Amino acid sequence: MNTLRNTVALAAAALACTAAVAADAPAGKARTDQQLIKSAMSAAPRKVGAGATIVAADKDGGMRTLREGSNGYTCMPDNPATPGPDPMCMDRAALDWAGAWMAHKPPAAGKVGFMYMLAGGTDASNTDPYATSPGADKHWVKTGPHVMVVGAEQAFYDMYPKNPDPDTAMPYVMWPGTPYQHLMIPVK
């Protein structure tokens, strides 16, 4: 379970990086665990969210489990410090992929993972996995509700557009040419 907690913590930190968060959450009333669980569950289809483990960052940057799950998915609530919704839900392979990304290590080969972000996501660079703010060379994209396929073979990604400034209304490869490339698939 320690490995899972470490991987979840890395994934949460990685996703915060994707959301370009550099500031602490705004001061105000803390959300209840029930509110955090509801946010986390909004990332995935109802049945997936209902059976998922729900985790959230604590005030010290660690992770705490709000609810144990039984279906192999882990969901995290949105971060109130980001400009938009970004709750997510991922299978074990995607959780491992996100942990590798955050640790700046290559993801394990042959571990294809799946992630839901059905509430949408905050903006991110389409070319730089570690960009934290827009810039002329960062190719910032806006993402709506989507799912992601991570860890696939190169031939899979070669079937999709890799434009630095993609049409986000169609499937496209984010972070092409890096070990962290993944397929973004809009759902609305």
N, C-alpha and C positions, 0 to 999 in steps of 0.2 A: 504494500500500500504506500510506503514511503516513495517508491519510484513513481507511482501514479501521482502522488501529491507534488513531487518535484517537477514532473512533466507538465502537470496542470499549471503550476506556478510559472514555468517557462512559457507555456502557451499563452497564459493571460498576459504576461509581460510582453510577449511578441505581438499579441493582438493590440495591446495598448500602443506599441510602436507603430503598427500599421495605421492606427487611427490618428497618428500624429499628435499624441498627447504629451505635453511637456509640463503642464501645470497640474497642481493638485486639484481635486474635486472642489467645486465651489462650496463655501461655507453654507450651512443650512441644516435643515432637519434630515437626519439620517433615514434612509429607507428601511422598512421592516424586512425581516427575512421573507415574509410572504410576498412583498412587493418585488424583492430581488428574484425570487423564484418565478413569479409571473413574468418578469422581464426576460429571464433566461429561457423560459419555455416558449416565448414568442419567436424565438429564432428558428424553430423547427415545426414540422407538422405536429398536430396535437398529440397523436399517439407516441411519436418519438419523444417529445418533450415530457410527456406524462411518465415515461419509464426511465428517463435519463438521470444520471447523477447531476446535481446542481452544486456548483461551486461559485464562490465570490471572493474578491480581494478583501482583505481586512485593512484596517487603517495603517498597519505597519508594512504593507506590501506583500504579506504572506497570503496564502489561500486557506479558506475554510470551507468545509463541506456543509451545505445547507440541507441537503437531502441526498441520501444514498439512492442509487438507481439500480436497475436490473437488466437494461437492454444494451449495455456497452457504449452508450453515448454519454458525453459530458457536455453540459450546457453552462454558459456563463452569462450573467446579465450585462446590460449596457453599462457604459461608464459615464456617469453624469458629467465628467469633465470634457467629454467629446462633444463636438457640435451636432451630432446626429445619432440616430439609433445604431447600435452595433452589437446587440447580443448575438451569440453564436453557439452552435451545437455541433460537436464533431465526434466521429468514431475514434477508436483507439489509434489506428494508423495515422489519422490526421492530427491527433494530439501529439503523437511522437514526431511527426513532420514539423509541427509548430515548435516543439521543443528543440529540435535540431536547428531550425532557423534562428531561434533566439540565441542559441549557444554558438552561432556562426560555424556550425558543423554540417557536413553533408548529410542529408536525410538518408535513412537506410534504403538500400535498393530493394525493389520488389514489394514495397509496402504501399499500395494504393489506398488512399484515404478519401473520405467524403465529409464535407462541412456544409452546414446550413447557416445562412444569414437571411432569413425570410423577412426580417424587419428592416432590412437594408444595412448599409454600412457607411461609415464616414469616408471621406476622401482619402486617397493614397496615391503614391507614385506608382506608375505602371512599369517603371524601369529600374528603380532602386529599392531593393527590399528593406533598406534601413533608413530611407528618407523620413524626416520628421516634419518637414514643411515644404510648401510649394516652392518651385524655382524654375527658371527658364529651361533648365536641362532635366527637370524631374518628371515631366509628362504626367502631371496630376490628373487623376480621373475621378469622376463621381460615380458611385455605385449605388444602385437601388437594391431591392430584394434579389438575392442570388444564392446559388449553391456553388461549391467549388470541388474540383477533383484535384487531389495533390498526390505526388509520388509516382505518377505514371511514367512509362517509358517515353523516350524522345519521339518515337514514331507516332505516338498518340498526339502529342502536342503539335507535331508537324502538320496535322490535319486542320489546324485552326489558325486564324489570323494572329500575328504577333506585332501588329502596328504599335508603336510607342504611344500613339494617341488613338486608341481604339473606339469603335462604335460600341458603347456599353449596352446597347439594346440587343446585341447579338453575342454569342459565345466568343471569347477571345482569351489569349494566353497573357496572364499577368507575370511580370518579371521574367520575360523570355531570355534564354541564354544563361540563366543563373541556376544554381542547384535547387532554387526554390520556385521555379516556374510552376504555375498551376493554371488550370482551366477555370475561368469565371463564366458562369452560365446564368444569365438573367432569368427570372421567373415571372416577371410582369411586363 
